[in-house]
Amino acid sequence: MHQPLKPGRLLPLLLLLLCLPPSPGQATDWNYRIQPGDTIWDLSHELLDDWRRWKAVAQHNGVEDGRQVRTGRIIQIPEEWLNQQPISVVLNAVSGEVIVVTARDGRRIPAKAGIKSVATS
């Protein structure tokens, strides 16, 4: 018999959920919403396989100064530049009120069984 996950056990899984999968016609860019205090240089150290690509990320997004990026702006990073590759995730069961916050664009989505998303490997 299948028992639903308790909310305390579900939270770590939900923290791994990063974004909704791109539609088949989209490029293989991963979207990130700039948070207060973020710089492309810092994000490159945290997210990229080679932090020295920070200038390429800035250029890819038409950003002139990677140290001053508007909070809330969505930047695109080619998936092959990430230090962890996105993988598909399906949420099989939820218990109680659960909200998924996507890293791709910061949307808040009520979680329900069967929701599909992407996490990093």
C-alpha positions as CSV (number, residue, x, y, z in Angstrom):
1,M,0.0,0.0,0.0
2,H,1.4,3.4,-1.0
3,Q,1.5,6.0,1.8
4,P,1.9,9.7,1.0
5,L,5.1,11.5,2.1
6,K,4.8,13.5,5.3
7,P,5.4,17.3,4.8
8,G,8.7,17.1,6.7
9,R,10.0,14.5,4.3
10,L,8.7,16.3,1.2
11,L,10.4,19.6,1.9
12,P,14.0,18.4,0.9
13,L,12.5,17.1,-2.4
14,L,10.8,20.4,-3.1
15,L,13.9,22.4,-2.4
16,L,15.5,20.4,-5.2
17,L,12.8,21.4,-7.7
18,L,14.3,24.2,-9.8
19,C,12.2,24.8,-12.8
20,L,9.6,23.6,-15.2
21,P,11.0,21.7,-18.2
22,P,11.3,23.7,-21.3
23,S,8.9,23.0,-24.1
24,P,10.4,20.9,-27.0
25,G,10.9,24.0,-29.3
26,Q,12.9,26.0,-26.8
27,A,16.7,26.3,-26.8
28,T,18.7,24.5,-24.1
29,D,19.1,27.6,-21.9
30,W,18.4,27.4,-18.2
31,N,16.7,30.6,-16.8
32,Y,17.6,32.2,-13.5
33,R,15.8,35.1,-11.8
34,I,18.3,37.5,-10.3
35,Q,17.9,37.9,-6.6
36,P,18.9,40.9,-4.5
37,G,22.7,41.0,-4.2
38,D,23.3,38.6,-7.2
39,T,26.1,39.4,-9.7
40,I,26.8,37.4,-12.8
41,W,30.4,36.9,-11.5
42,D,29.1,35.4,-8.2
43,L,26.5,33.2,-10.0
44,S,29.2,32.0,-12.3
45,H,31.3,30.7,-9.3
46,E,28.2,29.0,-7.9
47,L,26.5,27.6,-11.0
48,L,29.0,27.2,-13.9
49,D,31.4,24.4,-14.6
50,D,34.0,27.1,-15.3
51,W,33.5,30.4,-13.4
52,R,35.6,32.2,-16.1
53,R,32.6,32.0,-18.4
54,W,31.0,34.9,-16.5
55,K,31.8,37.3,-19.3
56,A,30.2,34.9,-21.8
57,V,27.0,34.7,-19.6
58,A,26.9,38.5,-19.5
59,Q,27.3,38.7,-23.3
60,H,24.8,35.9,-23.8
61,N,22.2,38.1,-21.9
62,G,23.2,41.5,-23.3
63,V,24.5,42.6,-19.9
64,E,27.1,45.3,-20.0
65,D,28.1,45.3,-16.3
66,G,27.8,41.8,-14.7
67,R,28.2,43.4,-11.2
68,Q,25.0,45.4,-11.6
69,V,22.1,43.3,-12.8
70,R,18.5,44.4,-12.0
71,T,16.8,42.3,-9.3
72,G,14.1,40.2,-10.9
73,R,15.7,40.1,-14.3
74,I,15.8,36.6,-15.8
75,I,19.1,35.6,-17.3
76,Q,19.7,32.6,-19.6
77,I,22.6,30.2,-19.1
78,P,23.3,27.5,-21.7
79,E,22.7,24.2,-19.8
80,E,26.0,22.8,-21.0
81,W,27.8,25.5,-19.0
82,L,26.2,24.5,-15.7
83,N,28.1,22.5,-13.2
84,Q,25.0,20.4,-12.5
85,Q,22.8,19.3,-15.3
86,P,19.0,19.6,-15.0
87,I,17.1,16.3,-14.7
88,S,13.3,15.7,-14.8
89,V,11.4,15.1,-11.6
90,V,7.8,14.0,-11.0
91,L,6.2,14.6,-7.7
92,N,4.2,11.4,-7.0
93,A,2.3,12.4,-3.8
94,V,1.8,15.4,-1.5
95,S,0.2,15.8,1.9
96,G,-1.1,19.2,3.2
97,E,-0.4,22.5,1.5
98,V,2.8,22.5,-0.5
99,I,4.1,25.3,-2.8
100,V,6.8,24.8,-5.4
101,V,8.9,27.9,-6.1
102,T,10.6,27.5,-9.4
103,A,14.2,28.7,-9.8
104,R,13.7,29.1,-13.5
105,D,11.3,32.1,-13.1
106,G,10.4,32.3,-9.4
107,R,6.7,31.3,-10.0
108,R,4.8,29.8,-7.0
109,I,2.9,26.8,-8.0
110,P,0.6,24.8,-5.8
111,A,2.0,21.3,-5.7
112,K,-0.1,18.3,-6.5
113,A,0.6,14.7,-7.4
114,G,1.8,14.3,-10.9
115,I,3.5,17.7,-11.2
116,K,6.6,17.6,-13.4
117,S,9.6,19.8,-12.9
118,V,13.4,19.8,-13.2
119,A,16.0,19.6,-10.6
120,T,19.8,19.4,-10.8
121,S,21.7,16.2,-10.7
